[in-house]
Amino acid sequence: MAHSGHTHGGAPQQGPQPQPIKGVANVIAIGSGKGGVGKTTLSVNLAIALAQLGHRVGLIDADIYGPNVPMMMGQTRQPNVAPDNRIQPLESFGVKFISVGLISPGDKPLMMRGPMLHQIIRQFLQQVEWGELDFLVIDLPPGTGDVVISLVQTVPLTGAVVVSTGSGVALQDARKALEMFHQVHVDVLGLVENMSQMTLPTGEVIDVFGAGGTERTAREYGLPFLGGIDLDPQIREGGDTGKPVTLAGPNSQRAKAYFAIAQKVADASKAIAAKQEDVFEIT
Ligand SMILES: Nc1ncnc2c1ncn2[C@@H]1O[C@H](COP(=O)(O)OP(=O)(O)OP(=O)(O)O)[C@@H](O)[C@H]1O
């Protein structure tokens, strides 16, 4: 494959180039167009599944509007900050994590303007003692906006995962998220459909939000469909009690779908890394 320059491709960038975080191999952003579709639930369960598959994993909660990662990871204490301003991430279930919710715990909203937000995103990436990580998963706020811009200006992303329900309105907003990642030259590793269908205690399966819509959208965009997650009260309970369902391991029926998605994300990241190595060898 011919390659003319020394960049990773994409449009020429202005200002400082994003710098990789030392020791961190892959940075994966989890986005959605619409709020409340299960982005945080996916981020947390994906991080735990990757850790259970033997990877070293970190998780950044950058959802400034609803920083729910600490509750779902079962720890809400403030992180320790060393005298040299390095921040110690919290750790649950083998996953290191940090959250905007830990800066302003409790019920107060975190109200921030662009520059402060940019500063926090940079701190979370560069000032936290992540150590060696195979994956750093980032739970984005819903929608399109400042956090993503700060992120792509600070570090090169391996790729993004977009989560949606199958409903028309959620998919309409998911398309905007896909367009946003395209504009900032972030590869979308694939789409996930959350709350696809529900199995009643009688065994009857009902379609709640229009199962199949996300897969059709993925096909429309020529992107991989990474899988669907059932609407399942135990998944909600796992989040609310700080015991996500993936803790039950890859053989658990209700965690299976998360593990399959984690494996696909790991495989896609590996393929991207191999492609980049090729480029470096040629240039
Ligand atoms: N598959 C599922 N089955 C049952 N409940 C779910 C499922 N996925 C998410 N939920 C629940 O739906 C609610 C919203 O999920 P979550 O907080 O993950 O959404 P979100 O997209 O991150 O929201 P936002 O970004 O707007 O804060 C939570 O109570 C969560 O426990």
The ligand as a Tripos MOL2 file, in Angstrom:
@<TRIPOS>MOLECULE
LIG
   31    33     1     0     0
SMALL
NO_CHARGES

@<TRIPOS>ATOM
      1 N1        -29.9360   -3.5860   28.4110 N.pl3     1 LIG1
      2 C1        -30.5180   -2.9670   29.4350 C.ar      1 LIG1
      3 N2        -31.5160   -3.5690   30.1210 N.ar      1 LIG1
      4 C2        -32.1200   -2.9320   31.1620 C.ar      1 LIG1
      5 N3        -31.8020   -1.7160   31.5940 N.ar      1 LIG1
      6 C3        -30.7960   -1.0860   30.9540 C.ar      1 LIG1
      7 C4        -30.0980   -1.6710   29.8500 C.ar      1 LIG1
      8 N4        -29.1580   -0.7810   29.4230 N.ar      1 LIG1
      9 C5        -29.2540    0.2790   30.2280 C.ar      1 LIG1
     10 N5        -30.2350    0.1110   31.1350 N.ar      1 LIG1
     11 C6        -30.6720    1.0620   32.1670 C.3       1 LIG1
     12 O1        -31.1650    2.2320   31.5070 O.3       1 LIG1
     13 C7        -30.7720    3.4070   32.2090 C.3       1 LIG1
     14 C8        -29.9390    4.2920   31.2860 C.3       1 LIG1
     15 O2        -28.7270    3.6140   30.9770 O.3       1 LIG1
     16 P1        -27.3130    4.3460   30.9030 P.3       1 LIG1
     17 O3        -27.1420    5.2530   32.0900 O.co2     1 LIG1
     18 O4        -26.2980    3.3350   30.6400 O.co2     1 LIG1
     19 O5        -27.5940    5.2450   29.6130 O.3       1 LIG1
     20 P2        -26.6850    6.3760   28.9660 P.3       1 LIG1
     21 O6        -26.9060    6.2770   27.5140 O.co2     1 LIG1
     22 O7        -25.2970    6.2970   29.4690 O.co2     1 LIG1
     23 O8        -27.3710    7.6730   29.5310 O.3       1 LIG1
     24 P3        -26.7730    9.1730   29.5440 P.3       1 LIG1
     25 O9        -25.5310    9.1870   28.7270 O.co2     1 LIG1
     26 O10       -27.9020    9.9730   28.9710 O.co2     1 LIG1
     27 O11       -26.4980    9.4520   31.0000 O.co2     1 LIG1
     28 C9        -30.0200    2.9120   33.4370 C.3       1 LIG1
     29 O12       -30.9040    2.8340   34.5010 O.3       1 LIG1
     30 C10       -29.5400    1.5190   33.0480 C.3       1 LIG1
     31 O13       -29.3850    0.6730   34.1660 O.3       1 LIG1
@<TRIPOS>BOND
     1     1     2 1
     2     2     3 ar
     3     2     7 ar
     4     3     4 ar
     5     4     5 ar
     6     5     6 ar
     7     6     7 ar
     8     6    10 ar
     9     7     8 ar
    10     8     9 ar
    11     9    10 ar
    12    10    11 1
    13    11    12 1
    14    11    30 1
    15    12    13 1
    16    13    14 1
    17    13    28 1
    18    14    15 1
    19    15    16 1
    20    16    17 2
    21    16    18 1
    22    16    19 1
    23    19    20 1
    24    20    21 2
    25    20    22 1
    26    20    23 1
    27    23    24 1
    28    24    25 2
    29    24    26 1
    30    24    27 1
    31    28    29 1
    32    28    30 1
    33    30    31 1
@<TRIPOS>SUBSTRUCTURE
     1 LIG1         1 GROUP 0 **** ****
